[in-house]
Amino acid sequence: MTARFRDLLAAEWMKLWSLRSTPWAFAAGAVAALGVNLNATLADHRNYPDYPDGIKELFVPIWAMRDAFTLGGAMVFTLATGSIGALMVVGEYGTGQIRTTFAAVPARRSVVAAKALVLAAVMLVYGALVAGVSFAATQAVLDDRGVGMAIGDAGVLRAVAASALLAPVCALAGFGLGALLRHTATTIVSLTGVLLLLPALMDERDRWGAMFLHALPQGAWKRLTEVGVSPVPVDHPWTAGGAWTVYAAWAAVAVTVAFVAVGRRDV
């Protein structure tokens, strides 16, 4: 009997949540990201009266949005979601369960498609929750100083959406890398290098460094969460449309890599 695709989706959903580590990984990622963002916000709330007028003039919207979605929080969130995505595929290879899966469903690419869809859907909801809570909590704190922002302010909705979508994009990147490497430690180290270390090595003042950074999820996220006019001139500016394209490209390429790796290689 051929398995229906909705049955594959249900199976992958159960596999994801049957792991004891899954709820803890989601909780740890959310708490860590929110903790970093709130820590920065509380520091600004405490120090705001002592800031010079120049900083106060720029606080809304530039600093207020940076508190809502800090680079440190984004890096933690990137690693957490990318690792969950990787474990969704390497976990089965590590335990040998993948043999049972493919014996029951010889159509390997259907299994990969089901895994990717479940992962993307779960991460989209997860990202929306974390991004929404981060924005609401940080701006509530800043409102006490009269410098909080609202969801309807210019650029805010885009920044929230970009932070939410960072979760499925990075999770799918980890998923594709995991399907390619099939080893937990190697995948996590490689994921950390690509998504976190490479951006840190890029010099935005250099043309080629800026172009390379723009092509990475972190660079796209930074562009999409920018609001207002920065007082520091940008040497190599970039469009929001280009940043959205990078998001889409990373997700599409990651799933394609998973299809090819699983379809052509032996278990």
N, C-alpha and C positions, 0 to 999 in steps of 0.2 A: 504494500500500500504506500503510495507516494504522499509524503507529508505536505500538508497545505502550508502556505507561507505564514498564515496567521498562527498556525501551530508552532512554527519556528520562532516567531516573535514571542509567543507565550513561553516557550522553552528558554529562550535567551533571557527573558525577564526573570524567570525563576532562578536561572543560574547566577545572574548578577546579584540577586538579593539573598541567595542561599549561602553566600560566603560571609563568614562572621566579620571579616575585615571591611566589608563594604560600608555598613552604616558608620563605623568608626572613621573610615577614610573620608567620607562625606562630611561628618561632623568636625573632624580635625581640620580639614581644609577650610571650612566655613569659619570656624572659630579663629583660626590663625589669621586669615585674611581680614576678618572684621576687627580682630584685635589690633593689627597693625594700623588699620585706618583710624580706628577710634583713638588709639594712642597719639597719633599725629594731630587729630582734631582736638583732643583734650589739652595737648601742649599749646596749640594756637589759641585755644579759649583762655588758657591761663596767662599767656604772654601778650595777648592782644592789646591790653591797655598801654603796654610799654613799647609797642611797635611804632616806628617813625611814621609820619604822615604819608610818605611815599608808598610804604607797604600797605597802609590802611586803604589808600586809594585803589590799590590793585587787588585787595583781598577778595572782593566780589567783582568778577566771578572766578578769577584765576586761582587764588589760593583756596577758596572754599571748595572748588571742584577737585583740586589736588588732594584735599583732605578726604573727600568722599571716596576717591579712587587713587590711592597712593601707588607709586611704582613698587614699593616693597610688598604691599598687599597683592598687587597684580602678579608679582613673581611667585609668591607663595601659592596663589590660586592657580597659576600656570602649572607649577610642579605637581600640585595635588590632583588637578583634573587630568593632566597628561598621564600621571602614574595610574590613575584609575582606568583610563582608556587602555593603557598598555596591559594591565593585569587582566582585563577582560578577555584578552586573547592568549597571552603567554601563560596564564594560570592553567588553561586546559592543556597546553602543550607540556607544562611542567608535571602535571599529574597523570598525563597519558589519557585523560578523558576525551581528548580530541579524536582518538581512534574510534571510540564508541560513537561519538557524534557523527563522524563521517561514514561509519558502517551503517548507521541508521538512516543517514541522509547523504547519499553519494554526491548529490549536487552541492559541491563545496561552496560555490559562489552564492548560492541561496543562503547558506549558513552565514557567510560573511556579511551579506546584505542585511540579514536579520539582526546580527550583532551590531552592525553599524547604525541601523535605524533605532534600535533600543537605546544604544549608548547616546546617540545624538539627542533623542527625545528627553531622556532622563537628565542629561547635562544641560539642555536648554532650560528646563524647569529649575534645576539646581542653580544655574547661573543667574536666572532672573530673580530668584529668591535672595541670593547672596548680594547681588548688585542692588536690588531694591531696598533691602534692609540696611546695607551700608550707606546708601544715599540718605535714607530717612533718618537713621540714627545720627550720622555725623552732622547733618544740617539742623537737626533738633538741638544738638549741643551748641552749634554756632549761632542759632537763633537767640540764645541767651545774651549774645553780644550784638544782636541786630545785624548779623552778617551771614545768615543762612540763605540758601537758595531754594527755589520751588521747582517742581518738575516741569512747569510750563515756561521757565526762563529759557532764553536763547541758548541752544546747544546742549541743554541738560538731558533731554530725552535721548539724543544721539549718544551721549557719554554713557548713560545707563545701559542702553541697548548694546553698545560696544563691549562694556564690561560683562554683561550677561552672556553675549555670544563668544566671549573669550573661552568660556568653559567648554562648549561643544567643539570649538576649533582645536583647542589644545588636546582634548580627550581623543579626538579623531587622529590627531598627529601621533599621539602615543599609541593608538590602536594600529595605525599603519606601520609604525616602527616596530611594534611588538610582533606583528605578523611577519615582518621581514627578518628580524633577529631571533625571535623565539626563545630568548633567554632573559629572565627577569632582571638580573643585575646589569647585564650589558645594555638592555633596553632603557632602563632608568638612567644609567650614566650617559648614554648617548642622547637621551631626551633632554637631560639637564644641560648637556653641552650645546645642543642645537638651540633650545628655546631660551636658555638663561645666560650661558657663558658667551656665546657668539654676540648677542646684542651688547654685552658689556665691553667687548673688545672693539666695537665699531666706533669710529670717530665721526660724529655728525658734521664736523666742520669740513671734513674731506668729502669730495663729491662721490667717490666710489664707496666710501664707508657709509655715507648717508643713504645711497641707493640700496646697499645691502641690508641696512637696518630697516629701510622702508619695506623690504620684501619679507621680513620676519613678522610673526604675529605680534610680538611685543612692540615693534615699531609702528605697526598698523593701529594697535590699541592706543599708543601714545598720541598718535595723530587724531584719532576719533574722540578722545577724551579732552582734547584741547578746547577751551572756551575763552572768549575774549581775545584781546590783542596783547601778545607778550611784549614787555618792554625791551627784551633782548632780541635783536634781529636774527632771523633764521637764515642761515647761509643757503640751505637747500630745501625750500618749502615743498610741500606735497599736498595733494588734494584728498579730500575725504572719500571721494569716489574711488581713487586708487587704493586707499586703505581698505575699503569694503571689498574690493576685488581681491586683495591679498587674503583676506579672511576666507572668501569663497574658494580661492585657488588651493589654499592649504587643506581645506576639508576635502575637496574633490581629488587632489593628488594623493592624499593619505588613504582614502578609500580605494582608489585605483591600485595603489601599491599593495594593499591588503588583498584585493582580488587576484592580482597577478602572483603574488608570493604564495598564497594558499592554493591557488589553482594549478600551479606548475611544479610545486615542490612536494616531495613525499613527506608523509607525516613523520 
